[in-house]
Amino acid sequence: MKHRLLITNYQKGGENMDNLFQYVLHYVLLTIMVVGALLLFPFFPKFVLFLAFFIMLGIAIIISTREDTTQKENRVQRVKL
């Protein structure tokens, strides 16, 4: 039984690598946005604050509307492990 679970987890390795690339890309873009905001803040403080607010609002909306794709193991599966 455990051997079958290991094979299915191994087969999902490609999806994890795609997610890893997305995470790295998102963190790089977030870093660029933060550095850009810090560089623009002395010249356009209100614009940067409004921009940061709307970006955070957009991220919150995207996260809340995205489907949860994580699988929760039920009690029977946990007992069998």
Backbone hydrogen bonds, N-H to C=O, Kabsch-Sander energy under -0.5 kcal/mol:
donor,donor_aa,acceptor,acceptor_aa,energy
5,L,1,M,-1.5
6,L,2,K,-2.1
7,I,3,H,-1.8
8,T,4,R,-1.9
9,N,5,L,-2.2
10,Y,6,L,-2.1
11,Q,7,I,-2.1
12,K,8,T,-0.8
13,G,10,Y,-1.6
14,G,11,Q,-0.6
16,N,12,K,-1.5
17,M,13,G,-1.7
18,D,14,G,-1.8
19,N,15,E,-2.3
20,L,16,N,-2.2
21,F,17,M,-2.1
22,Q,18,D,-2.0
23,Y,19,N,-2.5
24,V,20,L,-2.4
25,L,21,F,-2.5
26,H,22,Q,-2.7
27,Y,23,Y,-2.4
28,V,24,V,-2.3
29,L,25,L,-2.5
30,L,26,H,-2.5
31,T,27,Y,-2.2
32,I,28,V,-2.3
33,M,29,L,-2.3
34,V,30,L,-2.4
35,V,31,T,-2.6
36,G,32,I,-2.5
37,A,33,M,-2.4
38,L,34,V,-2.4
39,L,35,V,-2.1
40,L,36,G,-2.1
41,F,37,A,-1.8
43,F,40,L,-1.0
44,F,40,L,-2.8
48,V,44,F,-2.2
49,L,45,P,-2.1
50,F,46,K,-2.6
51,L,47,F,-2.6
52,A,48,V,-2.6
53,F,49,L,-2.3
54,F,50,F,-2.5
55,I,51,L,-2.2
56,M,52,A,-2.4
57,L,53,F,-2.3
58,G,54,F,-2.3
59,I,55,I,-2.5
60,A,56,M,-2.3
61,I,57,L,-2.2
62,I,58,G,-2.4
63,I,59,I,-2.6
64,S,60,A,-2.1
65,T,61,I,-1.7
66,R,62,I,-1.2
69,T,67,E,-0.8
73,E,71,Q,-0.5
78,R,74,N,-1.9
79,V,75,R,-2.2
80,K,76,V,-2.0
81,L,77,Q,-1.4
